[in-house]
Amino acid sequence: MSQRPFQRPLTLVTDLEPLAEARGWNYHVHLPGERRFVTGSHALAVDVTALALDGHSLVAHHYLKGLHTSEDILDYYYGRLYAVTKEQLVSVFTCDIPDTKLVGWPGAVVTEENELLIQSTTHPSQSALKMEIALYNSMPYDSAPPGRYISLQGYACEIYGHWLVDALPRLMIDFPLDPSLIVLIPARSHNFHYETLSLLGIPAERIFTPRKRVVHIPDLHLCVTSEGTVRPHITLIHRLAAALRASAGVAEPVHQRRLYVSRANQKRAIVNESELLPILERFSFEIVTPESLSVVEQVRLFSQASVIVGAFGSGMLNSIFAKPGALVLEIFNRDRWDMHHHRLLSLLGHQHWHCFAENINEAWDTYVDPKKFEKCLDYALSQ
């Protein structure tokens, strides 16, 4: 291996199968691609109408850089939020690749021939990905000890929500995991990374954390489970939720408790949450802060949820542990929201509602109209 990881011009590989066949790499499809229906989200008429009338104002929305007209935006966001649509689930496959480089933040794999494997990462932008790879051109890189590795690095996988639905499903392709595999996790790891892996039967001595942003992997067992962030094959999410519930001692999920997921101690907080608490109390909600709980406690708690309410964020993805048919109401900051959770939760069989709230600053803190929130909650719980 060269001491400089990117000597040759970078080339993009969008379909790994032909390259694997040409190089003699072991390539295997575990789940075929398929289409499933995603049901529309529910909302008050005032929010549905406002989005239709004010769609042009979303041009500045940071998720919509590729959508240039209000018609594009309304078709993509309004149509997919409220209409029944078909979701394409990509095929799930593995491929054994020797002598690769792994770029930490996007979790992208670059071969010895300097080929960037697009399917190896959930990074949302190919152009941005190429730029990030180029930035690492002059950086020193780490070398993993001899062994066979599975990578759980990826775009934002140091965050609980992305770790849960973008990284961990890779372990569900063939679970329990082959004991010879070493699990590579994000450099900026936290307790929940180790907790979840321990629950899945992977001890600390089988975990490798790279010291640098670029790491050479001698033998990579690449697992591809999704295309883009929060878009895993739903079969793997069912397997993951079942595995974590079983390890946490949950026999069967039940519809029993109403949970409000607070972001009081997090970024993108609801600034007037104190005004919502009396409303939530009247509807018999428990206030929970997932970040203060262990993973086992989160799994057990959300396995009992019949209704889950809260602002868009990682904590809401604990909804994957709820019994199908749970009601999930997300509070959307009007200037920063997307459909990732709606799409995933619909595929899990949950009923999704949303309530738009107002952005108040550049940190995406949110103000929720208490009267509108109470009405939305009343409507949702009356269904």
C-alpha positions in Angstrom: 0.0 0.0 0.0 1.1 3.5 -0.8 1.7 5.9 2.1 -0.5 8.4 0.2 -4.1 7.0 0.0 -5.2 8.8 -3.1 -2.5 8.9 -5.8 -4.6 8.0 -8.8 -7.4 10.2 -10.2 -10.6 9.4 -8.3 -13.3 7.6 -10.3 -16.9 7.0 -9.2 -18.5 3.5 -9.2 -22.3 3.6 -8.9 -22.9 -0.1 -9.4 -20.5 -2.4 -7.5 -21.7 -5.7 -8.9 -19.9 -5.6 -12.3 -16.7 -4.4 -10.6 -17.0 -7.2 -8.1 -17.4 -9.8 -10.8 -14.4 -8.4 -12.8 -12.2 -8.4 -9.6 -13.4 -11.8 -8.3 -14.8 -10.3 -5.1 -17.5 -12.3 -3.2 -20.7 -10.4 -3.9 -24.1 -11.7 -2.6 -27.6 -10.2 -2.7 -29.4 -11.1 0.6 -32.7 -9.2 0.0 -34.0 -8.1 -3.4 -35.1 -4.6 -4.2 -38.8 -4.0 -3.9 -41.5 -1.3 -3.8 -43.8 -0.7 -0.9 -46.6 1.8 -0.3 -46.1 4.8 2.0 -49.3 6.3 3.4 -49.7 10.1 3.7 -49.1 11.9 6.9 -52.0 13.6 8.8 -52.3 17.2 9.8 -54.7 20.0 10.5 -56.2 21.7 7.5 -54.5 25.0 8.4 -51.1 23.3 8.0 -52.0 21.5 4.8 -53.3 24.7 3.2 -50.3 26.8 4.4 -47.8 24.4 2.9 -49.7 24.4 -0.5 -49.9 28.2 -0.6 -46.4 29.0 0.8 -44.5 26.3 -1.0 -42.4 28.9 -2.9 -41.0 30.1 0.4 -39.3 26.7 0.9 -36.8 27.4 -1.9 -34.3 28.5 0.8 -34.8 25.2 2.7 -31.4 23.6 3.0 -32.7 20.2 2.0 -34.1 21.5 -1.3 -31.0 22.7 -3.2 -31.8 20.5 -6.2 -35.5 21.7 -6.5 -35.5 25.1 -8.2 -39.2 25.9 -8.7 -42.2 26.1 -6.4 -43.8 23.4 -8.6 -40.8 21.1 -8.0 -41.0 21.7 -4.3 -44.7 21.1 -4.0 -44.6 18.0 -6.1 -41.7 16.5 -4.0 -42.7 17.7 -0.6 -46.4 18.4 -0.6 -47.3 15.4 -2.8 -45.1 12.9 -1.0 -46.1 14.2 2.5 -49.8 13.9 1.9 -50.3 11.4 -0.9 -49.9 7.7 -1.0 -46.6 7.0 -2.7 -44.4 4.0 -3.6 -41.1 3.7 -1.8 -38.3 1.9 -3.6 -36.3 -0.3 -1.2 -32.9 -1.1 -2.7 -31.5 -4.6 -2.7 -29.4 -5.5 0.3 -26.1 -7.0 -0.5 -22.6 -7.7 0.9 -19.2 -7.7 -0.9 -15.8 -8.7 0.4 -13.2 -6.2 -0.7 -9.4 -6.4 0.0 -7.2 -3.3 0.7 -9.7 -0.5 0.9 -9.6 3.0 2.4 -12.5 4.2 4.5 -13.3 7.9 4.9 -14.9 8.4 8.3 -17.5 11.1 8.2 -19.3 9.9 5.0 -18.3 6.3 5.6 -17.2 6.1 2.0 -15.1 3.2 0.7 -12.3 3.8 -1.8 -10.6 0.8 -3.4 -6.9 0.3 -4.0 -7.4 1.5 -7.5 -8.9 4.8 -6.2 -12.5 4.0 -7.1 -15.1 5.6 -4.9 -17.9 3.2 -4.2 -21.0 5.3 -4.1 -23.2 2.5 -2.7 -20.9 2.3 0.3 -22.2 5.5 1.8 -25.5 7.2 2.7 -23.9 10.6 2.0 -26.7 12.7 0.3 -24.6 14.4 -2.4 -22.2 12.9 -4.8 -20.6 16.2 -5.6 -20.1 17.0 -1.9 -18.8 13.5 -1.3 -16.1 13.9 -4.0 -15.1 17.2 -2.5 -14.8 15.7 1.0 -12.7 12.8 -0.4 -10.5 15.3 -2.2 -9.9 17.1 1.1 -8.4 14.0 2.6 -5.9 13.7 -0.2 -3.0 15.1 1.8 -4.0 13.6 5.2 -2.1 10.8 6.9 -4.2 7.7 7.4 -4.6 5.0 10.0 -4.1 1.2 9.4 -6.5 -1.2 11.0 -4.9 -4.3 12.6 -5.1 -7.6 10.5 -8.5 -9.0 10.4 -11.9 -9.0 8.6 -14.0 -5.9 9.2 -17.5 -4.7 9.0 -17.9 -0.9 8.9 -20.6 0.9 10.8 -19.3 4.3 9.9 -21.4 6.6 7.8 -22.9 10.0 7.3 -23.8 11.4 10.8 -23.6 7.9 12.4 -22.0 9.4 15.5 -25.6 10.7 16.2 -28.0 8.2 17.9 -30.8 8.4 15.2 -28.5 7.7 12.2 -26.6 5.1 14.1 -29.9 3.3 14.9 -31.4 3.3 11.4 -28.4 3.7 9.0 -25.6 1.8 10.7 -27.0 -1.0 12.9 -29.2 -2.6 10.1 -26.0 -3.7 8.5 -25.6 -6.2 11.3 -29.0 -7.6 10.6 -28.2 -9.0 7.1 -26.9 -12.2 8.7 -27.6 -12.1 12.4 -26.0 -13.1 14.8 -22.9 -11.7 13.4 -20.0 -13.9 12.3 -17.7 -13.9 15.4 -14.6 -13.5 13.2 -15.8 -10.0 12.1 -14.4 -6.9 13.8 -16.9 -4.0 14.0 -15.5 -0.6 13.0 -17.4 2.3 14.6 -17.3 6.1 14.2 -14.2 7.8 15.6 -16.5 10.2 17.6 -18.2 7.3 19.4 -20.4 7.5 22.5 -21.8 5.2 25.2 -24.8 4.3 23.1 -22.5 2.9 20.3 -21.1 0.4 22.8 -24.4 -0.3 24.5 -26.3 -1.2 21.4 -23.4 -3.4 20.2 -23.3 -5.2 23.5 -27.0 -5.8 23.4 -26.4 -7.4 20.0 -23.8 -9.7 21.4 -20.7 -7.8 20.2 -18.2 -7.2 23.1 -15.8 -4.3 23.3 -12.8 -6.5 22.3 -14.4 -6.9 18.8 -14.8 -3.2 18.3 -12.3 -1.0 16.5 -12.3 2.8 16.6 -9.9 4.4 14.1 -7.7 7.2 15.3 -7.7 9.1 12.0 -10.4 10.2 9.5 -8.9 7.9 6.8 -8.2 4.3 7.7 -6.8 1.4 5.6 -8.9 -1.8 6.0 -7.1 -5.1 5.0 -10.3 -7.1 4.5 -13.7 -5.3 4.3 -17.0 -7.1 4.5 -19.1 -4.3 2.9 -22.8 -4.3 3.8 -25.2 -2.1 1.8 -28.7 -1.8 3.3 -30.0 1.6 2.0 -29.8 4.4 -0.5 -29.5 7.7 1.4 -30.0 8.5 5.0 -32.9 7.1 7.0 -33.9 4.8 4.1 -33.0 1.3 5.3 -34.6 -1.8 4.0 -37.6 -2.1 6.3 -37.1 -5.9 6.8 -33.8 -5.1 8.5 -35.4 -2.5 10.9 -38.0 -5.2 11.9 -35.1 -7.6 12.7 -33.1 -4.9 14.6 -36.1 -3.8 16.7 -36.9 -7.5 17.5 -33.2 -8.3 18.4 -32.9 -5.2 20.7 -36.2 -5.8 22.4 -35.3 -9.5 23.0 -31.9 -8.5 24.5 -33.6 -5.8 26.7 -36.0 -8.4 28.0 -39.1 -7.3 26.2 -41.3 -10.3 25.4 -43.8 -8.4 23.2 -44.4 -4.7 22.5 -47.7 -3.3 23.8 -49.8 -0.2 23.3 -49.9 1.2 26.9 -48.2 4.6 27.4 -48.3 8.0 25.9 -44.8 9.6 25.6 -43.7 13.1 24.9 -40.1 13.3 23.8 -38.6 16.5 25.2 -35.6 18.3 23.5 -35.3 20.7 26.4 -31.6 19.9 26.8 -30.8 19.5 23.1 -30.2 21.6 20.0 -33.3 22.6 18.0 -35.3 22.9 21.2 -39.0 24.0 21.6 -38.6 27.4 23.3 -42.1 27.5 24.8 -42.3 23.8 25.9 -43.5 25.0 29.3 -46.7 26.1 27.6 -47.2 22.7 26.1 -46.7 20.7 29.4 -50.2 21.4 30.9 -51.8 20.3 27.6 -49.8 17.1 27.6 -50.7 16.5 31.2 -54.4 16.7 30.4 -53.9 14.1 27.7 -52.0 11.8 30.2 -48.6 12.0 28.6 -45.3 11.2 30.3 -42.4 13.5 29.6 -39.2 11.6 28.6 -35.7 12.7 27.7 -34.2 9.8 25.8 -30.6 11.0 26.1 -30.8 10.6 29.9 -31.7 6.9 29.6 -29.6 3.9 28.8 -30.3 2.1 25.5 -32.0 -0.7 27.4 -34.3 1.8 29.2 -35.2 3.4 25.9 -36.0 0.1 24.2 -38.2 -1.0 27.1 -40.0 2.4 27.4 -40.8 2.8 23.7 -41.8 -0.8 23.4 -44.8 0.2 25.6 -45.8 3.3 23.6 -49.2 3.7 22.0 -48.6 7.4 21.2 -45.3 9.2 20.7 -45.2 13.0 20.4 -42.2 15.3 20.0 -40.0 17.5 17.8 -38.2 16.0 14.8 -35.0 14.5 16.0 -33.1 11.4 17.0 -35.2 10.6 20.0 -38.3 10.1 17.9 -36.6 7.3 16.0 -37.1 5.1 19.1 -40.5 4.7 17.6 -39.1 1.7 15.8 -39.4 -0.2 19.1 -43.2 0.5 19.3 -45.8 -2.1 18.4 -47.1 -1.5 14.8 -50.1 0.8 14.8 -48.7 3.4 17.2 -49.6 7.0 16.6 -46.5 9.2 16.1 -47.0 13.0 16.0 -43.9 15.0 15.0 -43.5 18.8 15.5 -41.9 20.2 12.3 -39.9 23.4 12.4 -41.4 25.0 9.2 -37.9 26.0 8.0 -36.2 22.7 8.8 -38.0 19.4 8.3 -38.1 16.4 6.0 -40.0 13.2 5.3 -37.5 10.6 6.4 -39.2 9.7 9.7 -42.7 9.8 8.1 -41.6 7.4 5.4 -39.9 5.0 7.8 -42.7 5.0 10.3 -45.3 4.5 7.7 -43.4 1.4 6.4 -43.3 0.1 10.0 -47.1 0.3 10.2 -47.4 3.4 12.4 -49.8 6.2 11.9 -48.0 9.5 11.3 -49.2 13.0 12.1 -47.3 16.3 12.0 -47.8 19.8 13.3 -45.9 22.8 11.8 -44.3 25.2 14.2 -42.3 28.4 13.6 -38.6 28.8 13.4 -37.2 31.6 15.6 -33.5 31.7 15.0 -30.5 30.3 13.1 -30.1 27.5 15.6 -33.5 26.1 14.4 -35.2 26.6 17.8 -38.9 26.3 17.4 -42.0 28.1 18.8 -45.2 26.0 18.9 -48.6 27.6 18.9 -50.2 26.0 22.0 -53.8 26.3 20.7 -52.9 24.7 17.4 -50.9 22.0 19.1 -53.8 21.1 21.5 -56.2 20.9 18.5 -53.9 18.7 16.5 -53.3 16.4 19.5 -57.1 16.3 20.1 -57.8 15.4 16.5 -55.1 12.7 16.3 -56.1 11.0 19.6 -59.8 11.1 18.5 -59.1 8.9 15.5 
